[in-house]
Amino acid sequence: MTDGFFDCAEESAHYAFGVQLLLTQYASLVPWEREGVAELGSGDARAIAHVVRAVPALRVHGTDISGSSVARARETIEGVGVADRYTVEHGDFFAWADSAGGERVSTVIANPPYLPAPDGELLMPELWGGWYGNDLALRLLKAGFDHLLVALPSYSDPAGTLAVAAEQGFRVANFLAMGLEFGVYSREPKVREHISRLTAEGRGWAGEDEYVVAVALLTRSPELRRDRAVELLRALQLPV
């Protein structure tokens, strides 16, 4: 964390690279060039601002519930020089999604809070993702969008998340997985003990001090020929 903001350079770089690779690789399935992309939780916008700069056709509308994050994001966007194609507003993403503005976009990118814990009384409460860590991912799957680019960690019940995705008509187009070491927030005893409990129940995977995060493209496109959900679970070290 830096000045009250969560910061993990390795994870952010992985997320940004995954978003850029999957959007460009699957541009024929995902209409982001025509519609633009919505973003759940922009944070300080550093990761996605550089993706927008690298992909000239990309337009992103971000929403963040934190006023300080929005202020930081706008500074970042101005500094990178992409304010004409990347905007961030202060508010609740799901309220925006229910509005007329949200309905015009069918693609969402998100690296949502995913720490699993019994409650949100944590070192950094903003990172709490609910009991299994996938509360926001599940809510996003049910929000009415057709294409989701989302980060899925191995210790936050990814099998449960993908089961709900399948129920909602999503399939996995592709993904980019990377191993990460536990950080200060996942090492917090309360969190670490809960992760151990969940993985023992078969709700995820984590090593002694490591886990895996995949950036995955989930889509309802009827043009997708192959569902890679099984490969994704294997990459996250889950039995299939």
Accessible surface in RSA format (square Angstrom, percent):
REM  Atomic radii and reference values for relative SASA: ProtOr
REM  Chains: A
REM  Algorithm: Lee & Richards
REM  Probe-radius: 1.40
REM  Slices: 20
REM RES _ NUM      All-atoms   Total-Side   Main-Chain    Non-polar    All polar
REM                ABS   REL    ABS   REL    ABS   REL    ABS   REL    ABS   REL
RES MET A   1   116.08  60.1  66.61  44.1  49.47 117.8  60.46  51.4  55.63  73.7
RES THR A   2    68.13  48.5  64.84  65.7   3.29   7.8  53.26  71.5  14.87  22.5
RES ASP A   3   121.20  84.9  84.06  83.7  37.14  87.8  30.84  72.6  90.36  90.1
RES GLY A   4    50.99  62.9   0.00   N/A  50.99  62.9  26.13  71.7  24.86  55.7
RES PHE A   5    29.60  14.8  28.18  17.5   1.43   3.7  29.60  17.9   0.00   0.0
RES PHE A   6    82.41  41.2  62.83  38.9  19.58  50.9  62.83  38.1  19.58  56.0
RES ASP A   7    53.57  37.5  34.05  33.9  19.51  46.1   4.63  10.9  48.94  48.8
RES CYS A   8    40.03  30.3  34.43  38.4   5.60  13.2  10.17  25.8  29.86  32.2
RES ALA A   9    79.56  73.1  65.36 100.9  14.20  32.3  70.08  98.7   9.47  25.1
RES GLU A  10    91.07  52.3  80.57  61.0  10.51  25.0  34.69  67.1  56.38  46.0
RES GLU A  11    11.64   6.7  11.64   8.8   0.00   0.0   3.32   6.4   8.32   6.8
RES SER A  12    43.05  36.4  41.52  55.4   1.53   3.5  17.64  37.6  25.41  35.6
RES ALA A  13    63.73  58.6  51.31  79.2  12.43  28.3  59.61  83.9   4.12  10.9
RES HIS A  14    12.34   6.7   5.28   3.7   7.06  18.1   7.24   7.5   5.10   5.9
RES TYR A  15    13.21   6.2  13.21   7.5   0.00   0.0  12.37   9.3   0.83   1.0
RES ALA A  16    14.72  13.5  14.48  22.3   0.24   0.5  14.70  20.7   0.02   0.1
RES PHE A  17   116.78  58.4 112.83  69.9   3.95  10.3 116.30  70.5   0.48   1.4
RES GLY A  18     0.00   0.0   0.00   N/A   0.00   0.0   0.00   0.0   0.00   0.0
RES VAL A  19     0.00   0.0   0.00   0.0   0.00   0.0   0.00   0.0   0.00   0.0
RES GLN A  20    60.01  33.6  59.90  43.8   0.11   0.3   4.67   9.9  55.34  42.0
RES LEU A  21    67.44  37.6  64.31  46.0   3.13   7.9  67.28  47.3   0.15   0.4
RES LEU A  22     2.11   1.2   2.11   1.5   0.00   0.0   2.11   1.5   0.00   0.0
RES LEU A  23     1.88   1.0   1.73   1.2   0.15   0.4   1.88   1.3   0.00   0.0
RES THR A  24    64.77  46.1  46.17  46.8  18.60  44.3  36.83  49.5  27.94  42.2
RES GLN A  25    99.66  55.7  67.65  49.4  32.01  76.2  33.66  71.7  66.00  50.1
RES TYR A  26    26.84  12.5  26.74  15.2   0.10   0.3  20.89  15.7   5.96   7.3
RES ALA A  27    34.31  31.5  20.72  32.0  13.59  30.9  20.81  29.3  13.50  35.8
RES SER A  28   102.29  86.4  67.53  90.1  34.76  80.1  56.75 120.9  45.54  63.8
RES LEU A  29    25.81  14.4  15.00  10.7  10.81  27.2  16.50  11.6   9.31  25.0
RES VAL A  30     0.95   0.6   0.11   0.1   0.84   2.0   0.36   0.3   0.59   1.6
RES PRO A  31    25.78  18.8  16.46  15.0   9.32  33.9  25.42  21.0   0.36   2.2
RES TRP A  32     7.15   2.9   7.11   3.4   0.04   0.1   7.12   3.8   0.02   0.0
RES GLU A  33    94.91  54.5  79.89  60.4  15.03  35.8  23.65  45.8  71.26  58.2
RES ARG A  34   177.74  74.6 151.30  77.1  26.44  63.0  81.50 111.4  96.24  58.3
RES GLU A  35    48.15  27.6  30.43  23.0  17.72  42.2  15.00  29.0  33.15  27.1
RES GLY A  36     3.12   3.8   0.00   N/A   3.12   3.8   3.12   8.6   0.00   0.0
RES VAL A  37     2.24   1.5   0.00   0.0   2.24   5.4   0.00   0.0   2.24   6.1
RES ALA A  38     0.05   0.0   0.05   0.1   0.00   0.0   0.05   0.1   0.00   0.0
RES GLU A  39     4.37   2.5   4.35   3.3   0.02   0.1   0.34   0.7   4.03   3.3
RES LEU A  40    16.78   9.3  15.97  11.4   0.81   2.0  15.97  11.2   0.81   2.2
RES GLY A  41    38.01  46.9   0.00   N/A  38.01  46.9  21.23  58.3  16.78  37.6
RES SER A  42     9.31   7.9   0.00   0.0   9.31  21.4   0.28   0.6   9.03  12.7
RES GLY A  43    29.29  36.1   0.00   N/A  29.29  36.1  28.60  78.5   0.69   1.6
RES ASP A  44    25.08  17.6  21.02  20.9   4.06   9.6   3.56   8.4  21.51  21.5
RES ALA A  45     3.18   2.9   0.00   0.0   3.18   7.2   2.38   3.3   0.81   2.1
RES ARG A  46   116.83  49.1 115.81  59.0   1.01   2.4  50.15  68.5  66.68  40.4
RES ALA A  47    24.11  22.2  12.40  19.1  11.71  26.6  21.00  29.6   3.11   8.2
RES ILE A  48     2.44   1.4   2.38   1.8   0.05   0.1   2.38   1.7   0.05   0.1
RES ALA A  49     0.00   0.0   0.00   0.0   0.00   0.0   0.00   0.0   0.00   0.0
RES HIS A  50    83.89  45.8  79.37  55.2   4.52  11.6  56.78  58.5  27.11  31.5
RES VAL A  51     3.43   2.3   2.93   2.6   0.50   1.2   3.30   2.9   0.13   0.3
RES VAL A  52     0.00   0.0   0.00   0.0   0.00   0.0   0.00   0.0   0.00   0.0
RES ARG A  53   134.95  56.7 119.56  60.9  15.39  36.6  40.54  55.4  94.41  57.2
RES ALA A  54    58.18  53.5  25.80  39.8  32.38  73.7  36.39  51.3  21.79  57.7
RES VAL A  55    11.30   7.4  10.33   9.3   0.98   2.4  11.30   9.8   0.00   0.0
RES PRO A  56   104.83  76.4  93.51  85.2  11.32  41.1  94.19  77.8  10.64  66.1
RES ALA A  57    45.29  41.6  29.67  45.8  15.62  35.5  40.92  57.6   4.37  11.6
RES LEU A  58     0.13   0.1   0.13   0.1   0.00   0.0   0.13   0.1   0.00   0.0
RES ARG A  59    98.57  41.4  97.76  49.8   0.80   1.9  46.47  63.5  52.10  31.6
RES VAL A  60     5.07   3.3   0.00   0.0   5.07  12.2   1.49   1.3   3.58   9.7
RES HIS A  61    47.10  25.7  45.71  31.8   1.39   3.5  38.96  40.2   8.14   9.5
RES GLY A  62     0.00   0.0   0.00   N/A   0.00   0.0   0.00   0.0   0.00   0.0
RES THR A  63     1.44   1.0   0.53   0.5   0.91   2.2   0.28   0.4   1.15   1.7
RES ASP A  64    14.79  10.4  12.73  12.7   2.06   4.9   2.55   6.0  12.24  12.2
RES ILE A  65   132.77  75.6 118.12  88.0  14.66  35.3 118.12  85.1  14.66  39.8
RES SER A  66    34.54  29.2  27.99  37.4   6.55  15.1  26.66  56.8   7.89  11.0
RES GLY A  67    35.82  44.2   0.00   N/A  35.82  44.2  21.39  58.7  14.43  32.3
RES SER A  68    73.00  61.7  57.13  76.2  15.87  36.6  45.27  96.4  27.73  38.8
RES SER A  69    13.62  11.5  13.62  18.2   0.00   0.0   0.00   0.0  13.62  19.1
RES VAL A  70     4.05   2.7   4.01   3.6   0.04   0.1   4.05   3.5   0.00   0.0
RES ALA A  71    54.51  50.1  47.75  73.7   6.75  15.4  52.94  74.6   1.56   4.1
RES ARG A  72    70.98  29.8  68.74  35.0   2.23   5.3  20.00  27.3  50.98  30.9
RES ALA A  73     0.00   0.0   0.00   0.0   0.00   0.0   0.00   0.0   0.00   0.0
RES ARG A  74   121.40  51.0 119.90  61.1   1.50   3.6  46.76  63.9  74.65  45.2
RES GLU A  75   120.81  69.4 107.18  81.1  13.63  32.4  46.11  89.2  74.69  61.0
RES THR A  76    22.61  16.1  12.94  13.1   9.67  23.0  14.90  20.0   7.71  11.7
RES ILE A  77     4.69   2.7   4.69   3.5   0.00   0.0   4.69   3.4   0.00   0.0
RES GLU A  78   120.57  69.2 103.83  78.6  16.73  39.8  41.18  79.6  79.39  64.8
RES GLY A  79    70.94  87.5   0.00   N/A  70.94  87.5  38.11 104.6  32.83  73.5
RES VAL A  80    22.36  14.7  10.88   9.9  11.48  27.7  13.00  11.3   9.36  25.4
RES GLY A  81    56.81  70.1   0.00   N/A  56.81  70.1  30.04  82.4  26.76  59.9
RES VAL A  82     2.18   1.4   2.18   2.0   0.00   0.0   2.18   1.9   0.00   0.0
RES ALA A  83    41.93  38.6  29.05  44.8  12.88  29.3  29.33  41.3  12.60  33.4
RES ASP A  84   121.47  85.1  80.56  80.2  40.91  96.7  51.74 121.8  69.73  69.5
RES ARG A  85    50.90  21.4  45.51  23.2   5.39  12.8  26.43  36.1  24.47  14.8
RES TYR A  86     2.34   1.1   0.00   0.0   2.34   6.1   0.00   0.0   2.34   2.9
RES THR A  87    73.60  52.3  69.66  70.6   3.94   9.4  65.45  87.9   8.14  12.3
RES VAL A  88     6.69   4.4   0.08   0.1   6.61  15.9   0.64   0.6   6.05  16.4
RES GLU A  89    64.42  37.0  64.04  48.4   0.39   0.9  23.41  45.3  41.02  33.5
RES HIS A  90   110.17  60.2  86.07  59.8  24.10  61.7  55.14  56.8  55.04  64.0
RES GLY A  91    23.65  29.2   0.00   N/A  23.65  29.2  23.16  63.5   0.49   1.1
RES ASP A  92    56.30  39.4  46.46  46.2   9.84  23.3  23.38  55.0  32.92  32.8
RES PHE A  93     6.15   3.1   2.06   1.3   4.09  10.6   2.06   1.2   4.09  11.7
RES PHE A  94    15.87   7.9  15.36   9.5   0.51   1.3  15.54   9.4   0.34   1.0
RES ALA A  95    63.42  58.3  47.93  74.0  15.50  35.2  55.05  77.5   8.38  22.2
RES TRP A  96    33.45  13.4  26.44  12.8   7.00  16.4  24.11  12.9   9.33  15.1
RES ALA A  97    10.28   9.5   1.53   2.4   8.75  19.9   1.53   2.2   8.75  23.2
RES ASP A  98   117.16  82.1  91.31  90.9  25.85  61.1  30.65  72.1  86.51  86.3
RES SER A  99    48.02  40.6  38.03  50.8  10.00  23.0  44.36  94.5   3.67   5.1
RES ALA A 100    72.94  67.1  61.48  94.9  11.46  26.1  63.23  89.0   9.70  25.7
RES GLY A 101    19.87  24.5   0.00   N/A  19.87  24.5  12.25  33.6   7.62  17.1
RES GLY A 102     1.17   1.4   0.00   N/A   1.17   1.4   0.00   0.0   1.17   2.6
RES GLU A 103   133.33  76.5  98.49  74.5  34.84  82.9  41.84  80.9  91.48  74.7
RES ARG A 104   174.17  73.1 155.19  79.1  18.98  45.2  75.14 102.7  99.03  60.0
RES VAL A 105    19.77  13.0  15.13  13.7   4.64  11.2  15.63  13.6   4.14  11.2
RES SER A 106    19.40  16.4  16.99  22.7   2.41   5.5  18.50  39.4   0.90   1.3
RES THR A 107     0.04   0.0   0.04   0.0   0.00   0.0   0.00   0.0   0.04   0.1
RES VAL A 108     0.29   0.2   0.00   0.0   0.29   0.7   0.00   0.0   0.29   0.8
RES ILE A 109     0.06   0.0   0.06   0.0   0.00   0.0   0.06   0.0   0.00   0.0
RES ALA A 110     0.26   0.2   0.00   0.0   0.26   0.6   0.23   0.3   0.03   0.1
RES ASN A 111    48.98  33.8  28.51  27.6  20.46  49.3   7.91  19.0  41.07  39.7
RES PRO A 112     7.55   5.5   3.66   3.3   3.89  14.1   5.78   4.8   1.77  11.0
RES PRO A 113    41.96  30.6  35.10  32.0   6.86  24.9  40.32  33.3   1.63  10.2
RES TYR A 114    21.98  10.3  19.17  10.9   2.82   7.3  17.62  13.2   4.37   5.4
RES LEU A 115    11.02   6.1  11.01   7.9   0.02   0.0  11.01   7.7   0.02   0.0
RES PRO A 116     0.00   0.0   0.00   0.0   0.00   0.0   0.00   0.0   0.00   0.0
RES ALA A 117     0.00   0.0   0.00   0.0   0.00   0.0   0.00   0.0   0.00   0.0
RES PRO A 118    55.58  40.5  35.82  32.6  19.76  71.8  35.82  29.6  19.76 122.8
RES ASP A 119    55.06  38.6  55.02  54.8   0.04   0.1  27.49  64.7  27.57  27.5
RES GLY A 120    17.55  21.6   0.00   N/A  17.55  21.6  10.52  28.9   7.03  15.7
RES GLU A 121   139.79  80.3 126.33  95.6  13.46  32.0  47.66  92.2  92.13  75.2
RES LEU A 122    16.29   9.1   0.80   0.6  15.49  38.9   3.34   2.3  12.95  34.8
RES LEU A 123   109.13  60.8  78.19  55.9  30.94  77.8  83.45  58.6  25.69  69.1
RES MET A 124    16.85   8.7  15.33  10.1   1.52   3.6  16.02  13.6   0.83   1.1
RES PRO A 125    73.36  53.5  64.55  58.8   8.82  32.1  64.82  53.5   8.55  53.1
RES GLU A 126   115.00  66.0  97.81  74.0  17.19  40.9  60.19 116.4  54.80  44.7
RES LEU A 127    25.52  14.2  25.52  18.3   0.00   0.0  25.52  17.9   0.00   0.0
RES TRP A 128    92.99  37.3  78.49  38.0  14.50  34.0  78.49  41.9  14.50  23.5
RES GLY A 129     1.93   2.4   0.00   N/A   1.93   2.4   1.93   5.3   0.00   0.0
RES GLY A 130     3.32   4.1   0.00   N/A   3.32   4.1   1.70   4.7   1.62   3.6
RES TRP A 131   116.55  46.8 112.33  54.4   4.21   9.9 104.66  55.8  11.89  19.3
RES TYR A 132    65.03  30.4  64.72  36.8   0.31   0.8  38.64  29.0  26.39  32.5
RES GLY A 133     1.69   2.1   0.00   N/A   1.69   2.1   0.00   0.0   1.69   3.8
RES ASN A 134     8.95   6.2   6.44   6.2   2.51   6.1   5.65  13.6   3.31   3.2
RES ASP A 135    78.98  55.3  71.64  71.3   7.34  17.4  23.90  56.2  55.09  54.9
RES LEU A 136    45.51  25.3  45.07  32.2   0.44   1.1  45.15  31.7   0.36   1.0
RES ALA A 137     7.64   7.0   6.07   9.4   1.57   3.6   6.15   8.7   1.49   4.0
RES LEU A 138    40.89  22.8  40.88  29.2   0.02   0.0  40.89  28.7   0.00   0.0
RES ARG A 139   125.28  52.6 118.78  60.5   6.50  15.5  42.01  57.4  83.27  50.5
RES LEU A 140     1.50   0.8   1.18   0.8   0.32   0.8   1.18   0.8   0.32   0.9
RES LEU A 141     2.54   1.4   2.44   1.7   0.10   0.3   2.44   1.7   0.10   0.3
RES LYS A 142   126.66  61.8  96.78  59.4  29.88  71.1  48.47  43.6  78.19  83.3
RES ALA A 143    32.20  29.6   3.74   5.8  28.46  64.7  15.35  21.6  16.84  44.6
RES GLY A 144    59.15  72.9   0.00   N/A  59.15  72.9  32.01  87.8  27.14  60.8
RES PHE A 145     8.02   4.0   6.48   4.0   1.55   4.0   7.60   4.6   0.42   1.2
RES ASP A 146    55.78  39.1  55.67  55.4   0.11   0.3   5.41  12.7  50.37  50.2
RES HIS A 147    12.20   6.7  12.20   8.5   0.00   0.0   3.91   4.0   8.29   9.6
RES LEU A 148     1.49   0.8   1.49   1.1   0.00   0.0   1.49   1.0   0.00   0.0
RES LEU A 149     0.34   0.2   0.00   0.0   0.34   0.9   0.00   0.0   0.34   0.9
RES VAL A 150     4.10   2.7   4.10   3.7   0.00   0.0   4.10   3.6   0.00   0.0
RES ALA A 151     2.16   2.0   0.89   1.4   1.28   2.9   0.89   1.2   1.28   3.4
RES LEU A 152     4.64   2.6   4.64   3.3   0.00   0.0   4.64   3.3   0.00   0.0
RES PRO A 153     6.89   5.0   6.58   6.0   0.30   1.1   6.58   5.4   0.30   1.9
RES SER A 154     0.00   0.0   0.00   0.0   0.00   0.0   0.00   0.0   0.00   0.0
RES TYR A 155     1.52   0.7   1.52   0.9   0.00   0.0   0.00   0.0   1.52   1.9
RES SER A 156     2.93   2.5   0.97   1.3   1.96   4.5   0.97   2.1   1.96   2.7
RES ASP A 157     7.44   5.2   7.44   7.4   0.00   0.0   0.00   0.0   7.44   7.4
RES PRO A 158     1.69   1.2   0.29   0.3   1.40   5.1   1.69   1.4   0.00   0.0
RES ALA A 159    40.63  37.4  35.12  54.2   5.51  12.5  35.74  50.3   4.89  13.0
RES GLY A 160    20.54  25.3   0.00   N/A  20.54  25.3  18.68  51.3   1.86   4.2
RES THR A 161     1.88   1.3   1.88   1.9   0.00   0.0   0.84   1.1   1.04   1.6
RES LEU A 162    13.22   7.4   8.21   5.9   5.00  12.6   8.55   6.0   4.67  12.6
RES ALA A 163    53.67  49.4  42.73  65.9  10.94  24.9  51.66  72.7   2.02   5.3
RES VAL A 164    25.25  16.6  25.25  22.9   0.00   0.0  25.25  21.9   0.00   0.0
RES ALA A 165     2.74   2.5   2.74   4.2   0.00   0.0   2.74   3.9   0.00   0.0
RES ALA A 166    67.70  62.2  49.13  75.8  18.56  42.2  50.78  71.5  16.92  44.8
RES GLU A 167   137.27  78.8  97.74  73.9  39.53  94.1  46.73  90.4  90.54  73.9
RES GLN A 168    59.14  33.1  47.88  35.0  11.27  26.8   5.49  11.7  53.65  40.7
RES GLY A 169    44.99  55.5   0.00   N/A  44.99  55.5  33.49  91.9  11.50  25.8
RES PHE A 170     6.73   3.4   0.46   0.3   6.27  16.3   0.46   0.3   6.27  17.9
RES ARG A 171    76.57  32.1  74.17  37.8   2.40   5.7  35.09  48.0  41.48  25.1
RES VAL A 172     2.93   1.9   2.93   2.7   0.00   0.0   2.93   2.5   0.00   0.0
RES ALA A 173     0.00   0.0   0.00   0.0   0.00   0.0   0.00   0.0   0.00   0.0
RES ASN A 174    30.97  21.4  30.97  29.9   0.00   0.0   1.57   3.8  29.40  28.4
RES PHE A 175    41.10  20.6  26.50  16.4  14.61  38.0  26.50  16.1  14.61  41.8
RES LEU A 176    47.69  26.6  46.65  33.4   1.04   2.6  47.69  33.5   0.00   0.0
RES ALA A 177    40.32  37.1  12.03  18.6  28.29  64.4  12.26  17.3  28.07  74.3
RES MET A 178    63.75  33.0  57.17  37.8   6.59  15.7  57.49  48.9   6.26   8.3
RES GLY A 179    48.92  60.3   0.00   N/A  48.92  60.3  25.01  68.6  23.91  53.5
RES LEU A 180     8.48   4.7   3.55   2.5   4.93  12.4   7.57   5.3   0.91   2.4
RES GLU A 181   129.02  74.1 115.70  87.5  13.32  31.7  37.42  72.4  91.60  74.8
RES PHE A 182     3.31   1.7   0.16   0.1   3.15   8.2   0.16   0.1   3.15   9.0
RES GLY A 183    34.87  43.0   0.00   N/A  34.87  43.0  31.97  87.7   2.90   6.5
RES VAL A 184    88.87  58.5  80.13  72.5   8.74  21.1  82.11  71.3   6.76  18.3
RES TYR A 185    19.85   9.3  19.85  11.3   0.00   0.0  15.24  11.5   4.61   5.7
RES SER A 186     5.93   5.0   4.69   6.3   1.25   2.9   2.08   4.4   3.86   5.4
RES ARG A 187   112.34  47.2  98.62  50.3  13.72  32.7  46.66  63.8  65.68  39.8
RES GLU A 188    26.70  15.3  22.80  17.2   3.90   9.3  10.20  19.7  16.50  13.5
RES PRO A 189    93.16  67.9  88.79  80.9   4.37  15.9  93.16  76.9   0.00   0.0
RES LYS A 190    61.87  30.2  52.87  32.4   8.99  21.4  46.73  42.1  15.14  16.1
RES VAL A 191     0.00   0.0   0.00   0.0   0.00   0.0   0.00   0.0   0.00   0.0
RES ARG A 192    56.41  23.7  56.41  28.8   0.00   0.0  31.72  43.4  24.69  15.0
RES GLU A 193   106.96  61.4 100.44  76.0   6.52  15.5  38.38  74.2  68.57  56.0
RES HIS A 194     0.00   0.0   0.00   0.0   0.00   0.0   0.00   0.0   0.00   0.0
RES ILE A 195     0.06   0.0   0.06   0.0   0.00   0.0   0.06   0.0   0.00   0.0
RES SER A 196    52.00  43.9  45.56  60.8   6.44  14.8  32.89  70.0  19.11  26.8
RES ARG A 197   107.64  45.2 100.01  51.0   7.63  18.2  45.22  61.8  62.42  37.8
RES LEU A 198     0.44   0.2   0.44   0.3   0.00   0.0   0.44   0.3   0.00   0.0
RES THR A 199    34.58  24.6  20.38  20.7  14.20  33.8   8.88  11.9  25.71  38.9
RES ALA A 200    91.37  84.0  47.56  73.4  43.82  99.7  60.21  84.8  31.17  82.6
RES GLU A 201   108.88  62.5  71.73  54.3  37.16  88.5  44.31  85.7  64.57  52.7
RES GLY A 202    51.12  63.0   0.00   N/A  51.12  63.0  31.36  86.1  19.75  44.2
RES ARG A 203    87.89  36.9  86.82  44.3   1.07   2.6  10.55  14.4  77.35  46.9
RES GLY A 204     7.68   9.5   0.00   N/A   7.68   9.5   0.00   0.0   7.68  17.2
RES TRP A 205    72.35  29.0  71.79  34.8   0.55   1.3  48.87  26.1  23.48  38.1
RES ALA A 206    20.60  18.9   1.22   1.9  19.38  44.1   1.22   1.7  19.38  51.3
RES GLY A 207    15.84  19.5   0.00   N/A  15.84  19.5  15.00  41.2   0.85   1.9
RES GLU A 208   165.09  94.8 147.77 111.8  17.32  41.2  65.83 127.3  99.25  81.0
RES ASP A 209    53.51  37.5  51.08  50.8   2.44   5.8  30.41  71.6  23.11  23.0
RES GLU A 210    87.82  50.4  87.82  66.4   0.00   0.0  13.44  26.0  74.38  60.7
RES TYR A 211    14.33   6.7  13.46   7.7   0.87   2.3   0.05   0.0  14.28  17.6
RES VAL A 212    15.49  10.2  15.49  14.0   0.00   0.0  15.49  13.5   0.00   0.0
RES VAL A 213     1.26   0.8   1.26   1.1   0.00   0.0   1.26   1.1   0.00   0.0
RES ALA A 214     0.00   0.0   0.00   0.0   0.00   0.0   0.00   0.0   0.00   0.0
RES VAL A 215     0.19   0.1   0.19   0.2   0.00   0.0   0.19   0.2   0.00   0.0
RES ALA A 216     0.00   0.0   0.00   0.0   0.00   0.0   0.00   0.0   0.00   0.0
RES LEU A 217     0.42   0.2   0.42   0.3   0.00   0.0   0.42   0.3   0.00   0.0
RES LEU A 218     1.44   0.8   1.44   1.0   0.00   0.0   1.44   1.0   0.00   0.0
RES THR A 219     0.08   0.1   0.00   0.0   0.08   0.2   0.00   0.0   0.08   0.1
RES ARG A 220    71.01  29.8  51.77  26.4  19.24  45.8  28.28  38.6  42.74  25.9
RES SER A 221     9.70   8.2   5.61   7.5   4.09   9.4   5.89  12.5   3.82   5.3
RES PRO A 222   126.86  92.5  94.77  86.4  32.09 116.7 102.71  84.8  24.15 150.1
RES GLU A 223   117.12  67.2  98.62  74.6  18.50  44.1  39.27  75.9  77.86  63.6
RES LEU A 224    14.14   7.9   7.94   5.7   6.20  15.6   8.61   6.0   5.53  14.9
RES ARG A 225   235.48  98.9 197.44 100.6  38.03  90.6  75.04 102.6 160.44  97.2
RES ARG A 226   128.88  54.1 124.31  63.4   4.56  10.9  47.35  64.7  81.53  49.4
RES ASP A 227    65.29  45.7  44.06  43.9  21.24  50.2  17.75  41.8  47.54  47.4
RES ARG A 228    56.09  23.5  56.09  28.6   0.00   0.0   3.15   4.3  52.94  32.1
RES ALA A 229    24.85  22.8  24.70  38.1   0.15   0.3  24.70  34.8   0.15   0.4
RES VAL A 230    71.87  47.3  71.55  64.8   0.33   0.8  71.57  62.2   0.30   0.8
RES GLU A 231    48.27  27.7  44.81  33.9   3.45   8.2  36.58  70.8  11.69   9.5
RES LEU A 232     0.00   0.0   0.00   0.0   0.00   0.0   0.00   0.0   0.00   0.0
RES LEU A 233    25.36  14.1  25.36  18.1   0.00   0.0  25.36  17.8   0.00   0.0
RES ARG A 234   144.09  60.5 131.86  67.2  12.22  29.1  46.96  64.2  97.12  58.9
RES ALA A 235    28.68  26.4  13.10  20.2  15.57  35.4  24.48  34.5   4.20  11.1
RES LEU A 236     0.00   0.0   0.00   0.0   0.00   0.0   0.00   0.0   0.00   0.0
RES GLN A 237    91.82  51.3  71.45  52.2  20.37  48.5  10.95  23.3  80.87  61.3
RES LEU A 238    11.78   6.6   6.28   4.5   5.50  13.8   6.86   4.8   4.91  13.2
RES PRO A 239   121.55  88.6  94.02  85.7  27.53 100.1 105.53  87.1  16.02  99.6
RES VAL A 240    96.44  63.5  18.44  16.7  78.00 187.9  56.29  48.9  40.15 108.9
END  Absolute sums over single chains surface
CHAIN  1 A    10709.2       8308.7       2400.5       5855.5       4853.7
END  Absolute sums over all chains
TOTAL         10709.2       8308.7       2400.5       5855.5       4853.7
